[in-house]
Structure formats: structure tokens, C-alpha cells
Amino acid sequence: MSDRENDFLDRLRIRINYWLENKGADSEFAKHLKWIPDIFEFMCKLSLDREVKIEDKANLAVSISYFLSPFDLFPEALAGTIGYSDDLVLAAITLNYAFTDLDENIVTKHWKQEEDVHKIIAAVLADAEKMVGKEMWGNLLDLINH
């Protein structure tokens, strides 16, 4: 990962953990939002892996850029930490498509958490429309090639 991505990841971990400990613990979506830093890091690692298909890398680049951009459909600057919901949903869409192509060895090489990343992504996608709304859900689906 680049220095910019590492700096972003460090700030993201601090921000998410602070939110979970202080404001977000009672949030309906805290169970999903807690995974944001790990999913961001996972996407960065996949994007650098030579075994990942170029089409998946292109989609990963879109999702990573979306995380890094201050301008998105639900900006964190206005909404606070809950504003990462759209970033997480886009990441889940991206990874769900990538999982159809990825060898499980690549997944386990880069996902270091005990919780199964496939289950995390499935749970996020199950709640995605409720998290971001129907219109934004459709807009996020349109961002990724499928």
C-alpha cells in the first residue's frame, strides 16, 4: 500500500474505533461499519496482487478511490462516520464480484481477520439498501462493472 493509503487507513481505524466506542455502538449498522478499515486494507492488498484479474483490479481501484475521495454520494464531512456507509456498500459490491474470480488462496493470503470475509460481505449486501437507500444503492451498483 502507498503511504497515502497507510495514512488514510490509520486515520480511518482511529475514527471508526472512536465512533464505535462513543456514538455508534447503538447504531443498527455498527456490526458492518466496524469492518471498514479491514475491508479497505484488504482491497488495497488485492489490488496489488499479480494473481488478481485486471478487471477486478479496475473495480478495486474505483472502490479505493471512492474511499479516498472527499466527494462521494454520502460525504463523511457532512454525515460523520456513518457517511462511510456508501463506501462500505461499494466495497461489498466490488468484492462480491471479485469473489467469483478469486482463488480462495488469494483471499486467505490477504484477509487476516478471524471472521469470514465472505459472510461479512454477504451481510453488508443484505442490509445495503437499508443502509444507503434505494436510489444510492442503484447508483453504487452502476459504478462497478458487472
N, C-alpha and C positions, 0 to 999 in steps of 0.2 A: 504494500500500500504506500501511497505517496505521503509526504509529510503533511500535506493539506488534509488528506483523508484521516491520518492518525490524529491530528489536532482536532478535527471535527468529531471523530469517534470519542476522544477523551471528553470533550465538552458535552457531547450527546449523553454519554454514560452518567456524567455528573448531573445533568439536567433531568434525565429520566428518573434516576435514583432519588433525587431531591423531591421531584413531583410525587413519586410513589410513596415516599415517607411522609410527606406533608399535606398534599392536596388530593392526590389521585388515588389513594388507597381504596376509596369507596367508589371509584369510577367503575361503571359497568364494563369498560374495556381495558382496565388496568392489566388484566390477565394477558392481553395481547400486546399492549404498549410496552410492557416490561421487556419484550424481546427485541425492540427496535435496535439497540446498539449491536446485539449479536447478529441480527439479520443483515444490518448494514455491513458489518465486518465480513460476514460470510459471502455476501455478494461481491465485495471487493476482492476477496481471495479467489472466488470462482472466475472473476473477470480476468485474472492474471494466469489462470491455469491453461497450459497449452492443449489439454485434452478437451476443453470446453469448445463447442462449435461456435463459429464466428457469428451466426445468427443469435445464439444465446448471449454471446458477449455484447452484441449490439444492444439487445434488450436490457442486459445488466447495466450497460453504460447509461442508458436512458434513466433507469431507476436510481442509480448512484447520483447522476447529475440532478435528478429531481430532489433527492435528499439534500444535496449541497446548495441548491438554488433557494434564495430568499423569496423568489416569486413562484408560487405554485397555487393550486386551486384552493387550498385551505392554509394560508400562511401562518407559521408559528409565531411570527412577530405580532400578529393580531390575536390569535387564538390561544397562545401559550403552548404548553406541551401537548395538549390534546390536538393541536394543529398538525402533529406528526401522523395523525390517523390516515390521511390520504397517502403519505409517503409509505407507510406500512402496507396499506392495501395495494398500492402499485408494486411494491416489492413482492408481496404474496402472489400477485398475478404473474409477475416475471418469473419467480421461482417455480410456480406451478407449471408453467410452460417448459421451463428448463429441465424440470424433473423428468419429463418424458424422454429427453435425450441423454441425460446424465447417467453415467455408470455409478452405481451405489458406492463404489470405492472412492470416487471423486467427492461425493457428498460427505462420506465419513472422514476423508482426509482434511476437509475444511470446516466441518461443523464439530465443535469441541464440547458442546453442551450435552448434558445427560438426556434432556427431553428430546424426543424425536422431532426433527425439523419438519418432516412431512406432516405430522399431526398438528404442529404449530401453524403451518401454512394453511392446512385444511380448516382449522378453527377460525383463523383470521378471515378466510374467504367465506365461511359460513355466516359470519357476522358483518361482512364488508358493507353490504348495502345499508344495514342499520347504522354502521359506524359513520359512513360518509354521505349517505343519502343516495337516492336512486339516480339523480342526474349526474352527480360526481362519479358514482360507480361506473356509469356508462362512459363518461369522459376518460376515466382511468383505463378502462378496457381498451379504448380506442388508441391509447398511447403506445401500447405494446403490440408488436406484430404477432399474429397468430394464424 
